Structures are given as C-alpha cells and as structure tokens.
Amino acid sequence: MKKTALYILFTIITFSCKNNPVDFNDPIPKHDSLKIASKFTNDDRVINIWTPATYEQSTDSLPVLYMPDGGTKEDFPHIANTLAKLIAENKIPACILVGIENTERRRDLTSPTKIAYDLEYIPNAGGADNFRKFIKNELFPAINEKYRTTNKKFIIGESLAGLFAVETFLVDHEMFDNYIAIDPSVWFNEQYLVKNFESLVKDKNYKGKKIWFAGSDAEDISKYTKELDQKFNNYKDNFTWKYSDEPKEQHNTIFRATKEKALIWSLGVK
C-alpha cells in the first residue's frame, strides 16, 4: 500500500508538476545564454545567465546563484524576476543567476538506486555525480571566465532539484556556500540521505555553510523533511540550517510561496 501511494505521488509530482506545469506567464528577463558540450553528462547543456541592473554600471564582482531546472520555460524567469525585486528592495545583495536547462532531468538529479519503484519511473537514475562534475569542472570555470564573480556560490532547487541540493550538501559540501532545497524528494532510494545522515556528515567541517529547506503538505515528502530537520538538531555540530514547515502549501505551490523568504534567509545580509 505504501508503495502504491508513493507511485501515485511520484506520478503526480513528476508528470503533472513538471511535464504539464501551470502556465504562470512569467516575463522572461533580459539574459545571456551559452552552450557547453559536457564530457561528464555527454550532452550539450544550455545555460541561461541573468545579471542585475547594477552589473553593467559597476566593476564589482558578484556571488552566483546556480539553479537546476534553469531553462527559460522552466524556473529561470520567476527566480530571476524575484532576485531583481529583492535586490531593488535591498533585501539581498546583488548576485548573478545561472540557470541550467534540463536535458535528462531525472537522470541528472538522482543518484543510483536499486529500488524497484524508483526505477519504474526513473529507469535512467544515477547521473547526479556526473551532473555535479559538470557543474564543478565545466560550468564554474565557464561562468568565472565570462563574468565578474566572487568565490561565493549558492544553489536553489525544488523537488528532485531540491533532492540534488540536499545530496550535494551532504556528500560534497564545499561545492556551494549556501543551499536552498524546496520540497526536496528525500523519499528517493528509501530515504537514503535521511537514513544515512550521520555517516554522510561525519568528519566534515560545515562551518560557514548554510542550508534552508522546506516541506509541503505532501505526506511522503514532509515526513522525511521533518525527520531531516530532527537529524540536524540531534547532531549538534557546526550546522547553520533552517527548516520551514509549510503544511498549507502543495508540492506545486510551495516554490513560489517560499522562494522570497528562502532567498532572504540564505543570501540576505544579517
């Protein structure tokens, strides 16, 4: 019965929310695009880059927010527009947004699994490590060469992209400074990240790193995001984290409902 419920939830989340998204008609802001032929993901990656209005008016170097699901028909427009609003209101410092357009989304955002009900819907699961290598070894250098950047790097992701953000925080925490994971699919692979939290963070120094994550009313997600929050609390190490429980939000509403407070907490000047 549990597996059946998970099948239904995953079908709704994956196919309804991503393949047939609600049309919000977000205006696409002025931006640059480039293409990288990746040897790690073995495909051509389209990258969309938004810079704030002040970028061309100064010589300042800026931190960079990286985002999977970053195509112009994905989440790039509404996040870029939100950044512009928050920067204009002086709620966050100026930053650059780098959106990574999807090619094989479910492949890139998941690690290997042997769980049958994962593989039924993600038969090509297991590309997250190669996706990280692409970002670290090909995308970071390309952005740093073309734009004035600081060493500060952030990542934001929702659903499977949120899973990728959480996993990266746990297995390769030096990659980014701040992590945002909205309704992350931490149920994946029998909740591997939650169940193995202690061993994954052992002997790592998280000083200076921050993670913000949130859970919607989706039972098979919120159950484990709450458990992850408790894991952080119990471990009592040098973590800086915030969990936002959002029981009034659904999986397909939580990103827009929480993005501003997530960005302010993660990027804002305290």
N, C-alpha and C positions, 0 to 999 in steps of 0.2 A: 504493500500500500504506500509506504514511504517513497519507494522508487517511482511508483506511478505518479504521485504528487509532484515529485521532482521533474519527471518527464514533462508534465503539463506546464509547470512553472518555467522550465527552460525553454519550451516551445514558445510560450507567450513572450518571454523576455527576448529570446534571440530573434524570432521571426516577426513578431508584432512590433516590438520596440525598435528594432534596428533595420530590418528589411522593409518594413512598411511604417516608417516613422510619421508622427504627426507633423503636418506642414505648418511651421511657425512663420514662414516667410521672413526670416531674419535677413536684413540687408547685408550683403557681402561687402565688407570694408575694403578699401584700397590696400593691396598687399603685393608682395613678391611671391614668385613660385620658382622652384628649381627641381631638377630631377637627378636622382642619384642611382646609378646602377650598382646595386648591392651584391657583393660577393657572399655575404652572410645569409641573406634571405633569398638570394638567387632570383631577384626580380627588380624592376625599375620602381623606385619609390618617389612619389610626388610629394614635395614638401612645400607648405604654404607658410609664409613669414609675414607677420604683422609687426610694425613698429609704431610707437606712439607719436603723436604730432610733434613732440619736442625733440625727437631723434634727429631730424634734419636741421633743427635750429641750434644744435649744440655739438660739442665734440665729446660728450660724456659717453662712457661705456656703461652698458646696462645688463642686469641679470636676465636670464632667459627662462621662460616657462615652456616646457615641452609637453605636447599633448598627442597621444594616440587618438584615433577617431578624428583626425585633424583635417579632413577634406572639406572643401567649400560646400559640399552637400551633406556634410556630417556636422560636427560640433564646433568647427573653427569659427564660423561667423558669430554665433552668440557669445562665445567666450571672448573673442576679440572685441566685440562691442561692449561687453561687460567690463573688460580691462580698461577700455577708453573712458567709460563712465567713472569707474573707481579712481583712476588716475586724475581725472579732471576734478573730482571731489576731494582730492588729497587724502584718500583713504588707503591707498597703496602707493609705493614708489613706482616710477616709470619702469617698464620692463618690455622685453621682446617676447612675442608669442610665436612658437614654432609648431605648426600642426603637421602631423604625419598622416597622410591619406592612407586608407586601408587598401590592401591587396587581398591577402588571405587573413582576415581579421581573427577568426577563431584559432587558426594555427599560430599566429604571431603572439597572441595574448595568453596562451596556455602552455604549461609545461607537460611533459609526458604523463600519461595516465594509463592504467590497465583496467580501470573501472568500466564495466560494460555500458552502463547508462550514460557515461561521459562520451564514450566512443561512438555511441549510436548517433549523437548529434554533432560531435566534433571528431570525425574519423581521422582528421589530419592534425590532431592535437600534438603539441610538443615543440613548438617553434619559439617559445619565449626566450630561451637562452640566445638563439641566433638573432632574435629581434633586439635584445639588449646589446649584443655585439655590434649590430648595425648602428644603433644609436651612439654607442660609446666610441667606436672606431672609425665610423664613416660620417655620421651626421654631426656630432660635436665638432670635429675638425672643420667640416664644410661651413658651419654657421660661424665659428670663431674666425675663420679666414675672411668671410664676406661681410661680417657685421662687427661693430664695436661691442664686445661683450666683457663682462666681469667673470670671475670664477663661480659666481653663484648660479646654481641651476635648480629648477623646480620641475615637478611633473604633476599633471592632473589627469585623472581618468575615472570613468564611470562604468559600472557593470563589469564586463570582462577586462576593460582597460583599468578599472579600479583593482581587480584581482592582480593584474600585472604590476600596478604601482605598489600594492602591499607586498607582493612577492619580491620585487626589486628592493624594497626597504629591508626585507628580512635576509635576502641572500647576497645583495651587492649594495649595501647601504651607502657606500662612498660615492655612488654614481650621481646622486642628487643631494641637495641640502634639505629641501622641504618636499613632502609628499602629500598629495590630496587623493583620496580614494572614496568615491561616492557610490554607495550601494555595491561594494565590491563582491564579486561572485566567489566568496571564500568557501562556499559549499563544494567547490570543484575538487575532484580527486579525493573524495571522502574527507573533506575539510583538512587536507594535508597541512596547510600553513598554520591553521589554528592548533591542530593536534601536536604539531612539531615545533611550536613557537619557542620553547625553552632551548631546544638543541640548535635551532636556527640562529638565535641571538647570542648564544653562548660565546664568550671571549671576544665579542665585537664591541667596539667603542662607538656609542651613538651620541656622544657629546656634540652638541651643535646641530644635530639632526632633528627635524620635526615631522610629525605625521598627523594629519587630520582625516578622519574617516566618518562616514555616516551610514545609517541603515534605515530603510523604508519600512512599510508595513508588510513586505514580502517575508513570510514566516521563515522560509528556507534560506533567507539571507540574514535577516535581523537576528535570528537565533545565534548565528555564528559571529556576526559583528559585535554583538553584546559579549559573547564569550571571549572574543579577541580583546575587547576593552578590559575585561577582567584579567586576562593574561598580562597585559601591560601593567595593570595595577598591582598584581601579585608579585611580579618580578622585581619591582622597586629598584630598577637600575637607572642609568642616566638617560632616560627617555623623556622627550617632550612630546606629548600627544594630546589630542582632544577627540573624543567620540561624541557625535551628535545623533541622538536617537530621534528619528522622525516618523513616529507611528501614523501621522496624518497624511504622509506622502506615499504615493505609489512608486513603483520602480520607474515608470515613465514620466514622473513629475519631479522626482527628488533632485535631479541635477540642476534644473532651473530654480528650484525653490531654495537650494542651499549654496549655490555657487558663490554668491557675494560674501556670505559670512565665512565660507571656506577660504576664499582668496584673501579676505581681510585678515583673518587669523594667521594664515600662512605667510603672506607677503607683506602685510602691513607693518609699519614702524611702531614698535611698542614703546 
